[in-house]
Amino acid sequence: MDSREYLNYVLDKLQERIRKLDDAILHGQKEIENMHEYYWENYTEMDQYGYEDFDNQQALLGQVNANKEKLDLRRRFKKMLDSPFFGRVDFIYDGEEEAETFYIGIGNFSKESGRLPLVYDWRAPVSSLFYDYDKGEAYYDAPAGRMEGEVLSKWQYKIRGGKMIYAFESDVKIDDEVLKQELGSHGDVKLKNIIKTIQKEQNAIIRNTQDRILAIQGVAGSGKTSVALHRIAYLLYHDRENLKSSNVLVLSPNGVFSDYISHILPELGEENIREMSFDMFAYRELRDTVSDCEDRCDQIEKELLDEKYAESCRKKQSIDFVLQLNEFVLGLEDRLMRFSDLKYKGMTKSERQLTEMFYYRFPDIPLLERMQAVMDYVVDEYETLIGRDLGDDEIEIVRGKFMKMYRSTDLYVLYNWFLKEYGYETLPQVSYEKRFLKYEDVYPMLYLKYLLKSRRMDRNIRHLVIDEMQDYSYMQYLILDKMFSCKMTILGDKAQTMEEKTRDVLSFLPRVFGRGIRKINMNKSYRNTMEIASYANSISDVSDMELFERHGKPVEEQTFSDRKAALEAVLEKLRLEEFETAAVIEMTQERAKKSAAYLKERMEELGMDTENRFSVVDRDSTHFKKGLTVTTFYLAKGLEFDQVFAIYTTQDNTPLHRQARYICATRALHELYMYEVKASQD
């Protein structure tokens, strides 16, 4: 049968499977209700040892899990009704006379469980024939071994709402044409699912299972984040025994970006990927030391106003600063301690004995935890001697005597010692509730904490994804190395740094993680039109980018006397009836706040839907919406919009402001407007 007939056949079978699942789920729900009813009617008469109770609970849990699996399967099949497959490869095995046809979609589907699939999951071994080969000799590695043969033909399809939009026999060049059409559509507000148009180079990254650490350096719009997430979906599919969704952690820049990318993995059949920002982790780790911390947004805003502040921040994240902290801790062993004789109810240890134990018996235990080890040893020895365990109250008294031998265990105080010793401005000497840490001191203090106290690695995390790798300092990578020993996918763009100039972290990553890092460059940009990409590259002097040939409207540059005139121009050019998304991107949060208030009021006057088609993204935002978004350049990183209106003033002329304009420009898919305001409206 031809592809259209096959599509109808698959849709019929999908509907049939869904109906059967509906019946099974309904039956399972009734079984669960019956089990609950039986339990509550009979639990008082169950045997005294609890065996019957346990058996009933296990049976109930088994039925609940079985129903959940059916619900998950039903959800995937319902999703496949929209587009059951997007590709096909006709492959003839060596020694065979007839070719086999494999249709490829977002998940496996067969008429019945255990039967040969009608549609193969894009991550299945046989699907590599579609991504890696043109017509001619080919092979794929199956569980049974290498399967060799010849690709006779490849087809690509676009199906929407169960209807065939187009179907054609494809080669790698037409692959790019399909990608152009997908990217050219005024489409999804979320990060695009690229499985229909994965290129050979991207497929090699996605299916890489050998390298422990994969570092992807990708230009703006190269699809690096999407490729990384598809790689995670692929690894989860192929290593189900050892890797679950809950074993993966994505470190993302902010809550909005997490929401923005959130649909990709569930769409590919994977749920419950953990996401967090590194800053949030750091603040939690320092809660016992300081009451509050500045955030990254505060730092960037200060750097925009004061270049000297920016230099101070860079210095405290540098390799030299790390070396100074290491040197300080080495010298701290002597100056931190004041040993004395210990006496408690017959428990005695001389100052010399305690000193020897501290320095020679437990030298590998971190400094602020070493005295606890000495105490445990002495107490254990004493309890053996007296033939009983000490009570909790006694232990606390003994612990107090041991801890007094530290001059201080307060991390805030010790960090101040360091700052004073090495000639830096010290922190205010205040009580805990008044301790407020500047962002520039957050990670140095956290690093010092991990030098002085052990950090228990999160063994549950078996794969870490680090996005925007160019925004992490050498010190932050050292902290990550102390926290995680798992496999990693690290990605970013050296040109999109928040520093004043390009910074390639790949130059020092081997010093942190070792030499076993696989570095991959993705130099082809797919996001922007050639007009927008060329304009953006001229701002940041990017020269190694290969542009995807998709043309559009020229970039518009205009100068306005004030911000109000610029915002009126935004409203004039805004086309939400044609585009899904648009953004007004300001340099600072204060400007964004004022512009948002003005735009919202004017849009309401013009009868526009601000409830559903207008939003402000600030540091506390967690959701990304369709329509017009007002935000800052640093919160727009990683996002993309159909229309972008960048607004900046004539005073915004530092190197960081130039980087900000580059980031603004690279957010635009179809139309870019660069609006300069003569008079500052701050």
Secondary structure as GFF3:
##gff-version 3
##sequence-region A 1 682
A	DSSP	alpha_helix	3	42	.	.	.	ID=ss1
A	DSSP	three_ten_helix	43	45	.	.	.	ID=ss2
A	DSSP	alpha_helix	51	80	.	.	.	ID=ss3
A	DSSP	beta_strand	87	93	.	.	.	ID=ss4
A	DSSP	beta_strand	100	105	.	.	.	ID=ss5
A	DSSP	beta_strand	120	121	.	.	.	ID=ss6
A	DSSP	three_ten_helix	125	127	.	.	.	ID=ss7
A	DSSP	alpha_helix	128	132	.	.	.	ID=ss8
A	DSSP	beta_strand	136	142	.	.	.	ID=ss9
A	DSSP	beta_strand	145	160	.	.	.	ID=ss10
A	DSSP	beta_strand	163	169	.	.	.	ID=ss11
A	DSSP	alpha_helix	172	184	.	.	.	ID=ss12
A	DSSP	three_ten_helix	195	197	.	.	.	ID=ss13
A	DSSP	alpha_helix	200	206	.	.	.	ID=ss14
A	DSSP	beta_strand	213	218	.	.	.	ID=ss15
A	DSSP	alpha_helix	224	238	.	.	.	ID=ss16
A	DSSP	three_ten_helix	245	247	.	.	.	ID=ss17
A	DSSP	beta_strand	248	251	.	.	.	ID=ss18
A	DSSP	alpha_helix	255	261	.	.	.	ID=ss19
A	DSSP	alpha_helix	264	267	.	.	.	ID=ss20
A	DSSP	beta_strand	274	276	.	.	.	ID=ss21
A	DSSP	alpha_helix	278	285	.	.	.	ID=ss22
A	DSSP	beta_strand	292	293	.	.	.	ID=ss23
A	DSSP	alpha_helix	296	305	.	.	.	ID=ss24
A	DSSP	alpha_helix	307	315	.	.	.	ID=ss25
A	DSSP	alpha_helix	319	335	.	.	.	ID=ss26
A	DSSP	beta_strand	342	344	.	.	.	ID=ss27
A	DSSP	beta_strand	347	349	.	.	.	ID=ss28
A	DSSP	alpha_helix	351	356	.	.	.	ID=ss29
A	DSSP	pi_helix	357	361	.	.	.	ID=ss30
A	DSSP	alpha_helix	367	386	.	.	.	ID=ss31
A	DSSP	alpha_helix	392	403	.	.	.	ID=ss32
A	DSSP	alpha_helix	411	421	.	.	.	ID=ss33
A	DSSP	three_ten_helix	432	434	.	.	.	ID=ss34
A	DSSP	beta_strand	436	437	.	.	.	ID=ss35
A	DSSP	alpha_helix	439	452	.	.	.	ID=ss36
A	DSSP	beta_strand	463	466	.	.	.	ID=ss37
A	DSSP	three_ten_helix	469	471	.	.	.	ID=ss38
A	DSSP	alpha_helix	474	483	.	.	.	ID=ss39
A	DSSP	beta_strand	487	492	.	.	.	ID=ss40
A	DSSP	three_ten_helix	494	496	.	.	.	ID=ss41
A	DSSP	three_ten_helix	505	507	.	.	.	ID=ss42
A	DSSP	alpha_helix	509	513	.	.	.	ID=ss43
A	DSSP	beta_strand	517	522	.	.	.	ID=ss44
A	DSSP	beta_strand	524	525	.	.	.	ID=ss45
A	DSSP	alpha_helix	530	540	.	.	.	ID=ss46
A	DSSP	beta_strand	546	547	.	.	.	ID=ss47
A	DSSP	beta_strand	556	560	.	.	.	ID=ss48
A	DSSP	alpha_helix	563	573	.	.	.	ID=ss49
A	DSSP	beta_strand	581	586	.	.	.	ID=ss50
A	DSSP	alpha_helix	589	605	.	.	.	ID=ss51
A	DSSP	alpha_helix	610	613	.	.	.	ID=ss52
A	DSSP	beta_strand	614	616	.	.	.	ID=ss53
A	DSSP	beta_strand	627	632	.	.	.	ID=ss54
A	DSSP	alpha_helix	633	636	.	.	.	ID=ss55
A	DSSP	beta_strand	641	649	.	.	.	ID=ss56
A	DSSP	alpha_helix	655	665	.	.	.	ID=ss57
A	DSSP	beta_strand	668	677	.	.	.	ID=ss58
###
